[in-house]
Amino acid sequence: MATLSCPVAAPPLDGSALVEAFLPEIDRAVAFVCRRQRLPREQASELASEVYLRLLQRDAAVLRQYRGDSSLRTFLVVVIQRVLLDLRIATAGKWRPSARARRLGRVAMHLERLVFHDGLTLSEAAPLVRARLGVTDTDDELHFLLALLPVRFRRRMVGDDELDHLRAATPDAEETLVRASAAPGPRALATALRALSGEDRRMLSLRFARGLRLCEIARLQRADEKAFYRRFHRALATVRASVDVQTDAAASLKPLQRRR
């Protein structure tokens, strides 16, 4: 009697074997997210480790959810971005933009996060804002925008060893107050704006409060674009210089007040 030969289905891979089978694609997706987010080497390494652990959990349950509706690369990038968000929430708490940043638009919200959440200086944050959002805001424009935002303090989770180091290196309460009073604030900005002409104040309002581009404002005011650009940057430079003078004056007065 003849027998029918039926193909036997291969046994499914276990979780670790499945992750290993897709490891090259996982590595490429992790590298892509790290480049796009411009993560430093230490954070990139931490993200990669967390991604591997997450993918191995529950017998690679996340990978088994892939059904081919998109490319595997796209699927993995979405998963890795979620892991990165979870890491950031775990280490620094969930970040929400301030109401003022939301009113000022996406550039202000991104700048606020980079400076007050990620702890970057303005010179470090400015090129990231331009690269990630595809905008052309100058450093002076971003400095002005930052002065419009409320000062916020970030939360960090650290170990005992780092906590001891931070305790020794952190300024005391009095020095912290001095630094806070020396930072550009709404009062200094308001004083600087009052020194401008009404037309220049309207120009800045249209640029930052309404979010219009300079070429659009120039067309609204029927002004020559090149001359308008020069006038805009002169107004910004005037505001920044005035704020800097007031900031330096406030900082120099604090030691005198303490001696009294």
KALINRA-V476760 format. One record per residue. N is the residue number from 1. RES is the residue in one letter. PHI is phi as a letter, one per 30 degrees, with the letter a starting at -180 (999 if undefined). BURIAL is + if it has 24 or more other ideal C-beta (glycine too) atoms within 12 Angstrom, else -. D_FIRST is the distance of its C-alpha to the first C-alpha in whole Angstrom. Layout:
n->[N:N]
res->[RES:RES]
phi->[PHI:PHI]
burial->[BURIAL:BURIAL]
d_first->[D_FIRST:D_FIRST]
This chain:
n->[1:2:3:4:5:6:7:8:9:10:11:12:13:14:15:16:17:18:19:20:21:22:23:24:25:26:27:28:29:30:31:32:33:34:35:36:37:38:39:40:41:42:43:44:45:46:47:48:49:50:51:52:53:54:55:56:57:58:59:60:61:62:63:64:65:66:67:68:69:70:71:72:73:74:75:76:77:78:79:80:81:82:83:84:85:86:87:88:89:90:91:92:93:94:95:96:97:98:99:100:101:102:103:104:105:106:107:108:109:110:111:112:113:114:115:116:117:118:119:120:121:122:123:124:125:126:127:128:129:130:131:132:133:134:135:136:137:138:139:140:141:142:143:144:145:146:147:148:149:150:151:152:153:154:155:156:157:158:159:160:161:162:163:164:165:166:167:168:169:170:171:172:173:174:175:176:177:178:179:180:181:182:183:184:185:186:187:188:189:190:191:192:193:194:195:196:197:198:199:200:201:202:203:204:205:206:207:208:209:210:211:212:213:214:215:216:217:218:219:220:221:222:223:224:225:226:227:228:229:230:231:232:233:234:235:236:237:238:239:240:241:242:243:244:245:246:247:248:249:250:251:252:253:254:255:256:257:258:259:260]
res->[M:A:T:L:S:C:P:V:A:A:P:P:L:D:G:S:A:L:V:E:A:F:L:P:E:I:D:R:A:V:A:F:V:C:R:R:Q:R:L:P:R:E:Q:A:S:E:L:A:S:E:V:Y:L:R:L:L:Q:R:D:A:A:V:L:R:Q:Y:R:G:D:S:S:L:R:T:F:L:V:V:V:I:Q:R:V:L:L:D:L:R:I:A:T:A:G:K:W:R:P:S:A:R:A:R:R:L:G:R:V:A:M:H:L:E:R:L:V:F:H:D:G:L:T:L:S:E:A:A:P:L:V:R:A:R:L:G:V:T:D:T:D:D:E:L:H:F:L:L:A:L:L:P:V:R:F:R:R:R:M:V:G:D:D:E:L:D:H:L:R:A:A:T:P:D:A:E:E:T:L:V:R:A:S:A:A:P:G:P:R:A:L:A:T:A:L:R:A:L:S:G:E:D:R:R:M:L:S:L:R:F:A:R:G:L:R:L:C:E:I:A:R:L:Q:R:A:D:E:K:A:F:Y:R:R:F:H:R:A:L:A:T:V:R:A:S:V:D:V:Q:T:D:A:A:A:S:L:K:P:L:Q:R:R:R]
phi->[999:d:c:d:c:c:d:c:d:d:d:d:d:d:e:d:d:d:d:d:d:c:e:e:d:d:d:d:d:d:d:d:d:d:d:d:d:h:d:d:e:d:d:d:d:d:d:e:d:d:d:d:d:d:d:d:d:h:h:h:d:d:d:d:d:d:c:i:d:b:d:d:d:d:e:d:d:d:d:d:d:d:d:d:d:d:d:d:d:d:c:b:i:d:c:b:d:d:d:d:d:d:d:d:j:d:d:d:d:d:d:d:d:d:d:c:c:d:i:d:d:d:d:d:d:e:d:d:d:d:d:d:c:i:c:c:e:d:d:d:d:d:d:d:d:d:d:d:c:d:d:b:c:d:c:b:c:b:d:d:d:d:d:d:d:d:d:d:c:d:d:d:d:d:d:d:d:d:d:d:d:d:d:e:b:e:d:d:d:d:d:d:d:d:d:d:d:e:d:d:d:d:e:d:d:d:d:c:d:c:i:d:d:d:d:d:d:d:d:d:c:h:c:d:d:d:d:d:e:d:d:d:d:d:d:d:d:d:d:d:d:d:d:d:d:d:d:d:d:d:d:d:d:d:d:d:d:d:d:d]
burial->[-:-:-:-:-:-:-:-:-:-:-:-:-:-:-:-:-:+:+:-:-:+:-:-:+:+:-:-:+:+:+:+:+:+:-:-:+:-:+:-:-:-:-:+:-:-:+:+:-:+:+:+:-:+:+:+:-:-:-:+:-:+:+:-:-:-:-:-:-:-:-:-:-:-:+:+:+:-:+:+:+:-:+:+:-:-:+:+:-:-:+:-:-:-:-:-:+:-:-:-:+:-:-:+:+:-:+:+:+:+:+:+:+:+:+:+:+:+:-:+:-:+:-:-:+:+:-:+:+:-:-:-:-:-:+:-:+:+:+:+:+:+:+:+:+:+:+:+:+:+:-:+:-:-:-:-:-:-:-:-:-:-:-:-:-:-:-:-:-:-:-:-:-:-:-:-:-:-:-:-:+:+:+:+:-:-:-:+:+:-:-:+:+:-:-:+:-:-:-:+:-:-:+:+:-:+:+:+:-:-:-:-:-:+:-:-:+:-:-:-:-:-:-:-:-:-:-:+:-:-:+:+:+:-:+:+:-:+:+:+:-:+:+:-:-:+:+:-:-:+:-:-:-:-:-:-:-:-:-:-]
d_first->[0:4:6:10:13:16:19:21:25:27:29:33:36:38:42:43:40:41:44:44:42:44:47:49:49:50:53:54:54:56:59:59:60:63:64:64:66:68:67:69:67:67:66:63:62:62:60:57:57:57:55:52:53:52:49:48:49:46:43:44:45:47:45:42:44:44:42:43:46:48:48:47:50:52:50:51:55:55:54:56:59:59:58:62:63:62:64:67:67:67:69:72:71:70:73:74:77:80:81:84:81:79:82:83:79:76:78:80:77:75:79:79:76:76:80:80:76:75:79:79:83:83:83:80:79:80:78:75:76:76:73:71:73:74:77:80:83:85:86:89:87:85:88:89:86:86:89:89:86:87:86:83:82:79:77:75:73:74:74:77:78:78:80:82:83:83:86:88:87:88:91:93:94:97:95:92:95:97:94:93:96:96:93:93:94:94:98:98:96:98:102:100:99:103:104:102:103:102:100:98:97:96:94:92:92:90:88:87:87:86:84:85:84:88:87:87:90:92:91:92:96:96:96:96:93:94:97:95:93:96:97:94:94:98:97:94:96:99:97:96:99:101:98:98:102:101:99:101:104:102:100:104:106:103:105:108:107:106:109:111]
